[in-house]
Amino acid sequence: MILISGSLAFPFTRDREEAFWREESWRIELVANTLHPDIPLGRKKKKHICLYGGGDIEWIRKFTLTAKAVAEDVGNLWRCCT
């Protein structure tokens, strides 16, 4: 709440937290600045953003390779069809 609202998050009570989430919607800006500084720039360039992770490093590596291959294929498809 502090990262998003600063001192407006005070007082830190359950009621204030519930009110905060009624006023706020989930969006990439809620986490973008703390994850990677290039995320806002990527959004301005209308790039796709995929957030993933977990404790299984092999799954993460496989997913990363697959995502990169798909992105490359889509880019090649877009170039040939435009």
C-alpha positions in Angstrom: 0.0 0.0 0.0 2.9 2.4 0.8 4.5 1.8 -2.6 1.3 2.7 -4.4 -0.2 5.4 -2.2 2.6 6.7 -0.1 1.5 8.3 3.1 -2.1 8.1 2.0 -2.0 4.5 3.0 -1.9 5.5 6.6 -3.5 4.4 9.0 -2.6 0.8 8.4 -5.8 -1.0 9.4 -7.7 -3.8 7.8 -10.5 -1.4 7.0 -8.1 1.0 5.3 -6.6 -1.9 3.3 -10.0 -3.1 2.2 -11.0 0.4 1.2 -7.7 0.8 -0.7 -8.4 -2.4 -2.8 -11.9 -1.2 -3.5 -10.4 1.9 -5.0 -7.5 0.2 -6.8 -7.5 -2.3 -9.6 -4.8 -4.8 -10.5 -2.5 -3.5 -13.2 1.1 -3.9 -14.2 2.0 -0.5 -12.7 1.4 -1.9 -9.3 4.5 -4.1 -9.6 6.4 -2.7 -12.6 8.7 -0.3 -10.9 9.9 -2.9 -8.4 10.5 -5.7 -10.9 12.4 -4.2 -13.7 13.0 -0.6 -14.8 12.4 -1.3 -18.5 8.8 -2.5 -18.0 7.2 1.0 -18.3 9.3 1.6 -21.4 8.1 -1.7 -22.9 4.5 -0.7 -22.3 5.0 2.6 -24.0 6.3 0.7 -27.0 3.3 -1.6 -26.8 5.4 -4.7 -26.1 3.9 -7.8 -24.5 4.9 -8.5 -20.9 4.9 -11.9 -19.3 5.4 -12.3 -15.6 6.4 -15.8 -14.5 8.6 -17.5 -11.9 8.6 -20.1 -9.2 10.9 -22.5 -7.5 11.4 -24.9 -10.4 14.4 -23.5 -12.3 14.2 -26.1 -15.0 10.6 -25.2 -15.7 11.6 -21.5 -15.8 14.4 -22.2 -18.3 12.1 -24.3 -20.5 9.4 -21.7 -20.4 11.9 -18.9 -21.2 13.3 -20.8 -24.2 9.7 -21.6 -25.5 8.5 -18.0 -25.0 11.5 -16.6 -26.9 10.9 -19.1 -29.7 7.3 -18.2 -29.9 8.1 -14.5 -29.9 10.6 -14.9 -32.7 8.1 -17.0 -34.7 5.4 -14.4 -34.3 7.8 -11.7 -35.3 8.8 -13.5 -38.4 5.2 -14.2 -39.3 4.3 -10.6 -38.8 7.2 -9.4 -41.0 6.2 -11.8 -43.8 2.6 -10.9 -43.7 2.7 -7.1 -43.6 
